[in-house]
Amino acid sequence: MKNTMNVNIGGQAFVIDEDAYHILRTYLESWEANLFEDPGKREILDDMESRIAEIFLASIKVAGTVVSISLVESAIKIMGKPDEAETFADTNTVVTPRAYRRIYRDTENRILGGVCSGISLYWRIDPIIFRLLFVLGVLFAGTGILIYLVLWIAIPKAITPAQKLEMRGEPITVENIRKAVTNEFNEVFSQKK
């Protein structure tokens, strides 16, 4: 008989095997130690937890299923280890899991709500094409505004670095989250100057 415990990972409640919990805790603590000087450490760790919770939820089909050691190890493999991050950075060879794109509104490159920019990132087409289609929809059928407003409401905004990575189709690994947070800090810092 194995002990289990209830834990909150990325805002989600899970029942986890005690041994799996210790492996996961050690993993997160190793990243915390690795990121100790990083100004975006808290945001990176929060995004990591959210991504780990997504991985667990995708694998658990029945509520209350216990998170096992194998599931924790597969999540760690997807996310990457701190010592692997340094190796990848040095060799420029990155072994990453397949990345899935999700549609979000891109508020960084927006004109109105970021709908056209977000759709263009999802389909990997120039946003000008979608903007022209919406303008033509307004001029000829008059439905362009209605369609745009519905999409604005229906498509969520990319807020977190993990969501922005998903929007671009990049794998959500710790290194990519770290780069995204670092870029955001650099942009904010350069705007203050």
VEXNUDO-923875 format. One record per residue (C-alpha): residue in one letter; x, y, z. Coordinates in pm, whole numbers, plus 50000, padded with zeros to 5 digits. Example, Ala and Ser with C-alpha at 12.3 -4.5 7.8 and 13.67 -1.06 7.14 Angstrom:
# residues 2
REC code     u     v     w
REC    A 51230 49550 50780
REC    S 51367 49894 50714
This chain:
# residues 193
REC code     u     v     w
REC    M 50000 50000 50000
REC    K 50133 50343 49904
REC    N 50053 50674 50066
REC    T 49893 50950 49862
REC    M 49844 51317 49927
REC    N 49632 51601 49794
REC    V 49831 51883 49637
REC    N 49759 52202 49448
REC    I 49966 52233 49131
REC    G 49910 52537 48914
REC    G 49573 52605 49074
REC    Q 49449 52248 49016
REC    A 49392 51988 49287
REC    F 49559 51648 49235
REC    V 49593 51327 49429
REC    I 49958 51230 49401
REC    D 50161 50930 49507
REC    E 50394 51027 49794
REC    D 50706 50912 49605
REC    A 50593 51101 49293
REC    Y 50536 51410 49508
REC    H 50893 51398 49639
REC    I 51031 51365 49285
REC    L 50819 51658 49166
REC    R 50909 51870 49468
REC    T 51281 51800 49420
REC    Y 51247 51891 49051
REC    L 51075 52223 49124
REC    E 51325 52305 49399
REC    S 51614 52238 49160
REC    W 51464 52485 48913
REC    E 51408 52736 49191
REC    A 51776 52707 49287
REC    N 51875 52733 48920
REC    L 51670 53052 48878
REC    F 51772 53216 49207
REC    E 51915 53531 49039
REC    D 51654 53554 48763
REC    P 51427 53858 48814
REC    G 51129 53668 48669
REC    K 51182 53361 48888
REC    R 50835 53363 49044
REC    E 50658 53404 48710
REC    I 50868 53129 48549
REC    L 50795 52888 48836
REC    D 50422 52971 48826
REC    D 50412 52906 48452
REC    M 50602 52581 48504
REC    E 50346 52466 48760
REC    S 50061 52559 48528
REC    R 50218 52364 48243
REC    I 50280 52060 48466
REC    A 49914 52076 48574
REC    E 49810 52081 48206
REC    I 50026 51775 48137
REC    F 49872 51591 48432
REC    L 49516 51687 48331
REC    A 49577 51567 47975
REC    S 49686 51226 48104
REC    I 49426 51181 48378
REC    K 49094 51075 48231
REC    V 48907 50999 48555
REC    A 48881 51251 48838
REC    G 49064 51137 49149
REC    T 49316 50925 48959
REC    V 49646 50919 49142
REC    V 49941 51096 48976
REC    S 50211 50832 48954
REC    I 50588 50846 48936
REC    S 50577 50765 48563
REC    L 50347 51062 48496
REC    V 50573 51295 48696
REC    E 50877 51165 48508
REC    S 50708 51217 48172
REC    A 50620 51575 48271
REC    I 50982 51634 48374
REC    K 51098 51494 48040
REC    I 50867 51735 47855
REC    M 50967 52036 48065
REC    G 51339 51965 48076
REC    K 51582 51959 48365
REC    P 51799 52252 48484
REC    D 52122 52074 48391
REC    E 51987 51997 48040
REC    A 51900 52363 47988
REC    E 52264 52462 48023
REC    T 52373 52186 47783
REC    F 52119 52289 47523
REC    A 52217 52653 47550
REC    D 52582 52563 47492
REC    T 52535 52324 47199
REC    N 52244 52500 47027
REC    T 52073 52162 46990
REC    V 51736 52150 47152
REC    V 51537 51832 47187
REC    T 51184 51941 47257
REC    P 50846 51775 47253
REC    R 50603 51849 46974
REC    A 50449 52192 47018
REC    Y 50080 52251 46971
REC    R 49952 52586 46858
REC    R 49649 52738 47023
REC    I 49460 53038 46905
REC    Y 49481 53348 47123
REC    R 49443 53719 47062
REC    D 49788 53872 47015
REC    T 49765 54199 47207
REC    E 50131 54285 47150
REC    N 50089 54325 46772
REC    R 49732 54443 46766
REC    I 49551 54724 46591
REC    L 49219 54680 46772
REC    G 49177 54364 46980
REC    G 49454 54144 46842
REC    V 49212 53909 46663
REC    C 49374 53930 46319
REC    S 49724 53907 46463
REC    G 49630 53605 46673
REC    I 49460 53427 46383
REC    S 49759 53499 46160
REC    L 49997 53343 46413
REC    Y 49776 53036 46435
REC    W 49754 52991 46058
REC    R 50107 53130 45996
REC    I 49984 53386 45748
REC    D 50059 53758 45731
REC    P 49810 53950 45951
REC    I 49754 54203 45671
REC    I 49555 53940 45481
REC    F 49312 53889 45769
REC    R 49284 54262 45827
REC    L 49197 54315 45461
REC    L 48938 54037 45474
REC    F 48768 54200 45772
REC    V 48771 54542 45599
REC    L 48622 54386 45285
REC    G 48360 54217 45503
REC    V 48267 54555 45647
REC    L 48251 54725 45308
REC    F 48063 54463 45109
REC    A 47848 54259 45344
REC    G 47858 54468 45658
REC    T 47917 54156 45864
REC    G 48289 54213 45916
REC    I 48229 54414 46233
REC    L 47996 54152 46378
REC    I 48235 53867 46299
REC    Y 48527 54062 46446
REC    L 48337 54138 46767
REC    V 48229 53774 46807
REC    L 48590 53658 46758
REC    W 48713 53926 46999
REC    I 48481 53786 47266
REC    A 48537 53418 47182
REC    I 48916 53412 47146
REC    P 49104 53451 47476
REC    K 49389 53697 47512
REC    A 49743 53557 47545
REC    I 49851 53684 47887
REC    T 50110 53451 48034
REC    P 50442 53362 47872
REC    A 50319 53003 47836
REC    Q 50011 53120 47643
REC    K 50226 53337 47420
REC    L 50449 53038 47345
REC    E 50142 52825 47263
REC    M 50014 53101 47036
REC    R 50339 53094 46839
REC    G 50353 52713 46835
REC    E 50669 52694 47043
REC    P 50713 52413 47299
REC    I 50636 52514 47655
REC    T 50961 52421 47822
REC    V 51126 52591 48113
REC    E 51395 52738 47890
REC    N 51138 52888 47650
REC    I 50939 53027 47943
REC    R 51259 53171 48088
REC    K 51345 53337 47754
REC    A 50994 53479 47720
REC    V 50995 53625 48072
REC    T 51346 53766 48022
REC    N 51236 53930 47696
REC    E 50934 54083 47871
REC    F 51153 54222 48150
REC    N 51398 54362 47895
REC    E 51115 54529 47701
REC    V 50972 54686 48016
REC    F 51318 54797 48128
REC    S 51400 54951 47788
REC    Q 51066 55137 47781
REC    K 51142 55298 48120
REC    K 51466 55449 47989
